[in-house]
């Protein structure tokens, strides 16, 4: 297990409790499934909170998909095997979903961050079986850290 904590930063023009999110991410890291059979050695996790317009632009530029989404994950590996992760989390989508499913925006953003970190360690959700496996991991980790479970709400299988 990687005992060194990665640097974690949150950049947001929108007022939110960034430290709460950083604390939840710190709790999530040791609970993530192994990446390629080994515990992920995260060096850096950077989170940028964006609105629909910026998320739509990023989504189209990097995924060739028109429209907004909840989270985009960008991963790079350094020569020492460490993982640097950049996450874009959509505050507007978090507001819509948290209102619809009756929990806080902070919990929704924690779900998005976890979803992005699961992508960073190699999980995918592009078909029904892999989506279910990913959502099961989300539920397990969120329950372990005391945050609302993902399967109780909006995630759809492809």
Number of C-alpha atoms within 10 A of each C-alpha: 9 12 7 9 13 18 13 19 16 17 12 16 9 10 7 14 11 16 12 13 20 20 13 21 19 15 15 19 20 17 15 18 17 16 15 10 8 11 16 21 23 22 18 17 20 17 21 17 22 22 19 17 13 15 25 17 16 20 20 14 11 11 10 10 13 13 14 20 18 23 24 21 19 15 15 12 13 9 6 8 12 15 19 19 21 21 23 26 28 25 24 19 21 24 16 12 18 19 13 11 12 10 15 16 19 20 21 27 22 24 26 23 27 23 24 23 25 23 19 22 21 11 20 16 18 10 10 12 13 15 18 18 14 18 21 15 21 23 18 15 24 22 13 14 14 10 18 21 20 22 13 9 14 11 11 11 13 11
